[in-house]
Amino acid sequence: MMIPNYSSKEMYDKLFAMGCTMYGQMTAGSYCYIGPQGIVHGTTITVMNAGRMFLGPGSLAGKVYITSGLGGMSGAQGKAVTIAGCIGVIAEVSREALDKRHAQGWIQEVCDSVDQCIQTIREARAQKRVLSIGFYGNVVALWEGLAAYTEQTGENLVDLSSDQTSCHNPYNGGYYPVQLSYEESNIMMNQDPEQFKSLVQESLRRQVKAINYLCGKGSNFWDYGNAFLLEASRAGAEVTNPDGTFSYKTYVQLTIGSVFSLGFGPFRWVCTSGKEEDLVKTDQLAAEVMRQQLTENPGAEEEGNLRDNLTWVEKAMENKMVVGSQARILYSNQAGRSRMAAAFNKAVASGELAGPVVLSRDHHDVSGTDSPYRETSNITDGSMWCADMAVQNVIGDAARGATYVSIHNGGGVGWGEVMNGGFGMVLDGSEDAGEYAVSMLHWDVSNGVTRRAWSGHPLANQAIARTQDTVPGYNLTMFNTADDSLVCGL
């Protein structure tokens, strides 16, 4: 945590070197890192929702998604595109990272040249294959090659696109410029950081130029919350409208913001017994909760999220998402999370589960993060720059019985750009644990839904009104829409 006036990247570098602070990552900062499962799920849900929004309902078979990054978190993209059912092309400059994902089976085919990649895309499109392609090379070269192909043939191969380079840290290995090899970049960023920065910014301008060209021909692009648009704008790339807003939406503005407004977000749990059979049992209990919710006349948007996540958890063991801890993640709302928690605690008490269950969530959630370029980018009442929600959430969770809480500067989009917090809640089968979990989860979700409702989001208004009607003792200040003509006449 930092005094606001000193929350800069330069000050972070200095204080980290002095041993005074450390980078406040997101979920990992709450001791709840569960490997790539969370980003696989989130990317799958985002691509499916973006597909429905841009391309209409129906299958994504034969549709092409262009992106980059096969490292730690972004490495999940290869698996996500196959679950979503499309053709995914993921560029990666590190041969080691690419080979790791290929050996893992998350990348199915590897292309070493732009021409080979384009040919593979064309064949997969014609056959409507579900396919993950790893392109060994710089994503800018890929974008420029695809743009040149479209200019020459009139055929646009790109339907959906984004970027998952670590652009929140572009000058220290998060973004590699197209002008240099991977090895040359690693040398220059240390030996000549000013020249390296200049090349990164030139590379960003070239990437945006190709993106803009293809989007003018029918492609669709969104910022994946990695500060790509922010850094591209700082580099002088053409990514802003005359009013100063970005010309492309973030994935939160595009899809996940509405999901958050409904109260759905990344709920997760860890079976402390370490036994796979306990995870299977909790999957079954979670599925039973969602099936019950589907019988309770949900709205169309809520029903879609319930069905997507029911499918996810039913196929979770088949998709082999577990890395280390016997853990699961899915998107659920306030009602679903509190019912799942109660069911898990009951199963611990009865001995159906061999050990306690630890509840948590990704900080990238309904209420956990204030981040104007990502989680709160679709809050348009001016409060997107405030960090009240994340801080209030942590205090409220602690007061309602969370086992531990955490609050961090940084994480996701970079130091000084975000405040995010989380919790851990141990379900040991006791009556107290069951009561605390339900109370805490009501607050943990509803705090953010209410804030989104106050900003005028219609889905958040619907969700919080339903919560007030169904949760005893809730008395919320509801949003009222002002009459523009009346306001303007004052």
C-alpha positions, 0 to 999 in steps of 0.5 A: 500500500502507498500514500497516493501521491507516491504511488508511481512506478518509479517510486515502486522500483525504488522502494522494492529495491530498498526492501520496503514493499513488494508488488501487490498481485491479485489473487496470488496476494491472497494465497489463493493462486490456483494455476491457470484454471481461473484465466482459462475459465475467464477467457472462455466466458469472455470469448463466448460472450464476445462471439455472441455480441459481435457475431450473433448467437450460435456456434463459434466453429470456423471463427478466428480469434487472434491474440498473443501471450502463452506465458503464465496467465496468458498461457491459458488462452490455447485451452480456452479457445478450444473449450469455446469452440473456435480457431485461436491463434496465439503469438508467442516470442518465447520458444520455451513458453510455446513448447511448454503449452504445446507439450501440455496439449493446450496448443495443438499446432505450431506455425513458425512463419506468418505464411504457414500460419495464414495457410493453417487458418484458412484450412481450419476455417474451411473445415470449421475445425476447433483448433489452437495454433501457436505462432512462434514470432512477434504478434506485430509481425502476425498482425501486419501479415494478416493485414497485408493478406487482406489488402492483397486478397480482400479476404479478412481472416480475423473475426475476434481479437485481443492481446494478452501481453503483459502491457502493464509492464511494457519496458521490463519484459512485458512487451517485446518489440517486433524490431528485435529478437527475443534474445536481443530484447532481453539484452537491450532492456537492461543495457539501453532501457531508453532505446528499448522503450523507444522501440516498444512504443514504435512497435505498439504504433505498428500493431495498432495500425494493423489492428485498425486496418483489419477492424475497418474491414470487419474484425473486432478487437477489445483490450483484455485489461492488460493496459494495452490501450493505455500504453498504446495511447502513451506511445502515440498510437491512434486508439482514441476518439476525439473526446479522449475515450478509447476507440476500442472497449475493454473486455469489461466494458464489452462483456464482463462488466454486464456479468459483474453487474448481474452479480456473477463473478469468479467464485472459487474454493480449495478442498484442503484434504487434497483428495480429488473425490472431495473436489468431485463432490463439491462440483456436484454440490455446486451443479445442484445449486445452479440447477435449482437456480435455473428453476427459479425463473431467472432473467435471460442474462442470468439464465445464460450465465447459469447455463455457461457455468453449469456446463463448465463445472459439469465438464471440469474434471474432463478438462483437467484444470487442476494444478496442485491444489484440488481447487475449482473456479466458476462464475456465480452470483450472491444467491449461488455463492451463499448456497454453495457455501452452505452446502459445502459446510454441511458436507464437511460437518456430515463427513461427506468431505474429508476435510475443510473447504477454503472459500475465496474468489479472484480479486477480479470480481464484482466488488473486489477491485477498483480499476478504471481501465479494467474492472470498473471501466464500465462505471460511468458516473465518475466514480471509476477513479475512486477506490472506496469499493475495494477498501469497504469490501475488505473491511466488511468481509472482515467484520462478517467473519472472513478468516483472512483478508487482503488489500493490494496496490497494483496487480493486473494493470500495474502499480498505481493503477488499481486497488484490489482486495480479497478474502479467505474463508475456512468452512470447517463444518461448524455452525458459526462457519456456515453463518459467517460465510452466508453473511459475508458472501451477501456483502462481498457480492452485493456491495459491488452490485449496489455500486454498479446500480448507483452508476445507472447500470440497468442489469445491476438495478435488476439484480440488487432489487431481486436481492433486496426482495429475497434476502431478509433484513436487506434495506438498500438505497435504490437508484433513481433515474433523473429526468434529463429535461427536469435537470437541464431546466434547473 
